[in-house]
Amino acid sequence: MTDAGEVRAFTAGLGLDGLIDLHVHFLPPPIERAVWREFDGAGELIGRPWPIRYRGAADERIAFLRDAGVRHFSTLPYAHKPGVAGFLNDWSAEFAAEVPEVLRSATLYPEPESADYVPDLIADGVRIFKAHLQVGGFHLDDPLLDPAWGALAEAGTPIMVHAGSGPVGTSYTGPASTARVLARHPRLRLVIAHMGSPECADFLALAEQYDEVRLDTSMAFTPFFADDPHGHGGYPADLVPRLADLQDRVVWGSDFPTLPFSYADQLGWLADLGLGEDWLRDVCWHNAERLLA
């Protein structure tokens, strides 16, 4: 973990005191080990060799983020089956209580209990939720989640959603169920993980249509994550100018710690889009600050 100084130099060059990273994962150790085994073995939802660069103990990873000037970061647990959200959310609450930089995070799953625990978690101070359609194996508009969407929309609490079909698509991924949820709950503050890759154009169109939708940068502009070697790391070049018009709704996310490249490199690829320093300042700090206010 040697690139913290490069990250600090990047933000200092923008006149920022640091970063807000909305896409960071810290999980209970048994679940984290299981997730990392999937990455190490290029499991069916990973689909390619994926070396994890930042695989130290939790305290080492926290130290890196602090050294890099990441002032606030999520932990984004995600439930993969019924009955585990409560365990993940309890662990995440304890972790947030011990690490002041953490934006307390929680997850949900299409189960009857979500109608009760999501409003309770909002009232208890959760700052951001996470749902992972690929891993969880559900559509975003599962009827069991409708009370949760209503509660989140009313409270203005954001939820990071991995709905795009990268790195491996399933019958549950893609923009269709996200579009159906937004049509029903247009004020829902969805944050689209990975810019919706590879269905970037579809998710960009949803962000243009719905004022509360945000796009998370994590992995999207990197050569590694791209299925298409052209454009900006695989993000279609013809879409990049439209991101300038969404300057206030693109948010920085890294996907730390499961990165196969350095944290600083991903910031460099973001700058290579050529959208200017004002755009970068909003993406790296101000947009998340407003979203979480």
QUIZINOR-V213143 format. One record per pair of residues at least 4 apart in sequence whose ideal C-beta (glycine too) atoms are under 7 Angstrom apart, sorted by the first residue. I is the first residue (numbers start at 0). J is the second residue. D is the distance in whole Angstrom. If there is no record, write none. Layout:
I_J_D / I_J_D
This chain:
0_53_6 / 0_55_7 / 0_59_7 / 0_63_4 / 2_6_6 / 2_261_4 / 2_262_6 / 2_263_4 / 3_7_6 / 3_63_6 / 3_66_4 / 3_67_4 / 4_8_6 / 5_9_7 / 5_263_4 / 6_10_7 / 6_67_4 / 6_68_6 / 6_262_6 / 6_263_5 / 6_266_7 / 7_11_6 / 7_67_6 / 7_68_5 / 8_12_6 / 9_263_7 / 9_266_5 / 10_15_4 / 10_17_6 / 10_18_6 / 10_68_6 / 10_283_7 / 13_276_6 / 13_279_6 / 13_280_5 / 13_283_7 / 15_280_6 / 15_283_6 / 15_284_5 / 16_70_7 / 17_68_4 / 17_69_6 / 17_70_4 / 18_68_6 / 18_69_5 / 18_70_7 / 18_251_6 / 18_283_5 / 18_284_7 / 19_70_6 / 19_71_5 / 19_251_7 / 19_284_6 / 19_287_4 / 19_288_6 / 20_69_5 / 20_72_4 / 20_251_6 / 20_252_6 / 20_253_5 / 20_255_7 / 21_73_5 / 21_127_7 / 21_159_7 / 21_190_7 / 21_215_6 / 21_250_5 / 21_251_7 / 21_252_5 / 21_287_6 / 22_73_7 / 22_75_7 / 22_159_7 / 22_192_7 / 22_215_5 / 22_217_4 / 22_252_3 / 22_253_6 / 22_254_5 / 23_72_4 / 23_73_5 / 23_74_6 / 23_75_7 / 23_253_7 / 23_255_5 / 24_74_7 / 24_75_5 / 24_256_7 / 24_257_7 / 25_57_6 / 25_74_4 / 25_94_6 / 26_30_5 / 26_31_4 / 26_34_6 / 26_76_6 / 27_31_7 / 27_87_7 / 27_90_5 / 28_32_6 / 29_33_7 / 30_34_6 / 31_35_6 / 32_36_6 / 34_38_7 / 35_39_6 / 35_51_6 / 35_54_7 / 36_40_6 / 37_42_4 / 37_44_7 / 37_45_6 / 38_45_6 / 38_49_5 / 38_51_6 / 38_257_6 / 41_45_5 / 41_46_7 / 41_47_6 / 41_48_5 / 41_49_6 / 43_167_7 / 44_133_6 / 44_134_6 / 44_167_5 / 45_49_5 / 45_166_6 / 45_167_7 / 46_166_5 / 46_167_4 / 47_166_7 / 49_259_6 / 50_259_5 / 51_256_7 / 51_257_5 / 52_258_5 / 52_259_6 / 52_260_7 / 52_261_7 / 53_60_6 / 53_63_7 / 53_255_6 / 53_256_4 / 53_258_6 / 54_256_6 / 55_59_3 / 55_60_6 / 57_61_6 / 58_62_6 / 59_63_7 / 60_64_7 / 60_256_5 / 61_65_6 / 61_98_6 / 62_66_6 / 63_67_6 / 64_69_4 / 64_72_6 / 65_100_7 / 67_262_6 / 70_100_6 / 71_100_6 / 71_102_5 / 72_100_6 / 72_101_7 / 72_102_7 / 73_102_5 / 73_104_5 / 73_127_5 / 74_91_5 / 74_94_6 / 74_101_6 / 74_104_4 / 75_104_5 / 75_129_4 / 75_159_6 / 76_87_4 / 76_88_7 / 76_91_5 / 76_104_6 / 76_105_7 / 76_106_5 / 76_129_6 / 77_106_5 / 77_129_5 / 77_130_7 / 77_131_4 / 77_134_6 / 77_135_7 / 78_83_5 / 78_84_4 / 78_87_6 / 78_106_5 / 78_107_7 / 78_108_4 / 78_135_6 / 79_83_7 / 79_134_5 / 79_135_6 / 81_108_6 / 81_110_5 / 83_87_6 / 84_88_6 / 84_106_5 / 84_107_6 / 84_108_5 / 84_116_7 / 85_89_6 / 85_116_7 / 86_90_6 / 87_91_6 / 87_106_5 / 88_92_6 / 88_105_5 / 88_106_6 / 88_120_6 / 89_93_7 / 90_94_6 / 91_95_6 / 91_103_7 / 91_104_5 / 91_105_6 / 92_96_6 / 92_103_6 / 93_97_7 / 94_98_6 / 94_101_6 / 95_101_4 / 95_103_4 / 102_126_4 / 102_127_6 / 102_291_7 / 103_124_6 / 103_125_5 / 103_126_5 / 104_125_7 / 104_126_7 / 104_127_5 / 104_129_6 / 105_120_5 / 105_125_4 / 105_128_5 / 106_128_6 / 106_129_5 / 106_130_7 / 107_113_5 / 107_117_6 / 107_128_6 / 107_130_6 / 107_144_7 / 107_147_5 / 108_113_6 / 108_135_6 / 109_113_7 / 109_137_5 / 109_141_4 / 109_143_4 / 109_144_5 / 110_143_6 / 111_143_6 / 112_116_6 / 113_117_5 / 113_143_6 / 113_144_6 / 113_147_5 / 114_146_4 / 114_147_7 / 115_119_6 / 116_120_6 / 117_121_7 / 117_147_4 / 117_150_5 / 117_151_7 / 118_122_6 / 118_150_4 / 119_123_6 / 120_125_4 / 121_125_6 / 121_150_6 / 121_154_5 / 121_156_5 / 125_156_7 / 126_291_6 / 127_157_5 / 127_158_7 / 127_159_6 / 128_151_7 / 128_156_7 / 128_158_4 / 129_158_7 / 129_159_5 / 130_135_7 / 130_158_6 / 130_160_5 / 131_135_5 / 131_161_4 / 132_137_6 / 132_139_6 / 132_161_6 / 132_162_5 / 132_171_5 / 132_172_6 / 133_161_6 / 133_169_6 / 133_171_7 / 133_172_5 / 136_171_6 / 137_141_5 / 137_171_6 / 138_171_6 / 138_176_4 / 139_160_7 / 139_162_6 / 139_176_4 / 139_177_5 / 139_180_5 / 140_176_5 / 140_179_4 / 140_180_5 / 144_148_6 / 145_149_7 / 146_150_6 / 147_151_6 / 148_152_6 / 148_180_6 / 148_184_5 / 148_187_6 / 149_153_6 / 149_184_7 / 150_154_6 / 151_156_5 / 151_158_6 / 151_187_6 / 152_184_5 / 152_186_5 / 152_187_4 / 155_188_6 / 156_188_7 / 157_188_4 / 157_190_5 / 157_290_6 / 158_188_7 / 158_189_6 / 158_190_7 / 159_190_5 / 159_192_6 / 159_215_6 / 160_177_7 / 160_189_6 / 160_190_7 / 160_191_6 / 160_192_6 / 161_192_4 / 161_193_7 / 162_172_6 / 162_174_7 / 162_177_5 / 162_191_7 / 162_195_7 / 163_172_6 / 163_193_6 / 163_195_4 / 163_196_5 / 163_197_6 / 163_198_5 / 163_202_7 / 164_168_3 / 164_172_4 / 164_173_6 / 164_197_6 / 164_198_6 / 165_193_6 / 165_196_4 / 165_197_5 / 165_224_6 / 166_224_7 / 168_172_5 / 168_173_7 / 173_198_6 / 174_178_6 / 174_195_7 / 174_198_5 / 174_201_4 / 174_202_6 / 174_205_7 / 175_179_7 / 176_180_7 / 177_181_6 / 177_189_7 / 177_205_7 / 178_182_6 / 178_205_6 / 179_183_7 / 180_184_6 / 180_187_7 / 181_185_6 / 181_187_6 / 181_189_7 / 181_205_6 / 181_209_5 / 181_212_7 / 185_209_6 / 186_211_6 / 187_211_6 / 188_211_5 / 188_290_7 / 189_212_5 / 190_213_4 / 190_215_5 / 190_250_6 / 191_195_5 / 191_202_5 / 191_212_7 / 191_213_7 / 191_214_5 / 191_215_6 / 192_215_5 / 192_217_6 / 193_215_7 / 193_217_5 / 193_218_5 / 193_219_5 / 194_199_5 / 194_202_7 / 194_214_5 / 194_215_7 / 194_216_7 / 194_219_4 / 194_234_6 / 195_199_6 / 195_201_7 / 195_202_3 / 196_219_5 / 196_224_6 / 197_226_5 / 198_202_6 / 199_203_6 / 199_234_6 / 199_235_6 / 199_238_6 / 200_204_6 / 200_235_7 / 200_238_6 / 201_205_7 / 202_206_7 / 202_214_7 / 203_207_6 / 203_238_6 / 203_241_6 / 204_208_6 / 205_209_6 / 205_212_6 / 206_212_4 / 206_214_5 / 206_245_6 / 206_248_6 / 212_248_7 / 213_248_5 / 213_250_5 / 213_290_6 / 214_245_7 / 214_248_7 / 214_249_5 / 215_250_6 / 215_252_4 / 216_220_7 / 216_249_6 / 216_251_6 / 216_252_6 / 216_269_6 / 216_282_7 / 217_252_4 / 217_253_6 / 217_254_4 / 218_224_4 / 218_254_5 / 219_224_7 / 219_234_5 / 220_231_5 / 220_232_4 / 220_234_5 / 220_268_5 / 220_269_6 / 220_272_7 / 221_225_7 / 221_232_5 / 221_260_7 / 221_265_6 / 221_268_6 / 222_232_5 / 223_259_5 / 223_260_6 / 224_233_7 / 225_232_5 / 225_233_2 / 226_233_6 / 227_233_5 / 228_233_7 / 230_234_6 / 230_235_5 / 230_236_4 / 231_236_6 / 231_239_6 / 231_271_7 / 231_272_6 / 232_268_6 / 234_238_7 / 234_239_7 / 238_242_7 / 239_272_6 / 241_245_7 / 242_249_6 / 242_274_6 / 243_274_5 / 243_278_6 / 245_249_6 / 246_278_5 / 246_281_5 / 247_281_6 / 247_286_6 / 248_286_6 / 249_282_5 / 249_286_7 / 250_282_6 / 250_286_5 / 250_287_5 / 250_290_7 / 251_282_5 / 251_283_5 / 251_287_7 / 253_258_7 / 253_262_6 / 253_265_6 / 254_258_6 / 255_262_6 / 258_262_6 / 260_264_5 / 260_265_7 / 263_267_7 / 264_268_7 / 265_269_7 / 266_270_7 / 267_271_6 / 269_279_7 / 270_279_6 / 274_278_4 / 276_280_6 / 277_281_7 / 278_282_6 / 279_283_6 / 280_284_6 / 280_285_6 / 281_285_5 / 281_286_5 / 282_286_6 / 284_288_6 / 285_289_6 / 286_290_6 / 287_291_6 / 288_292_6
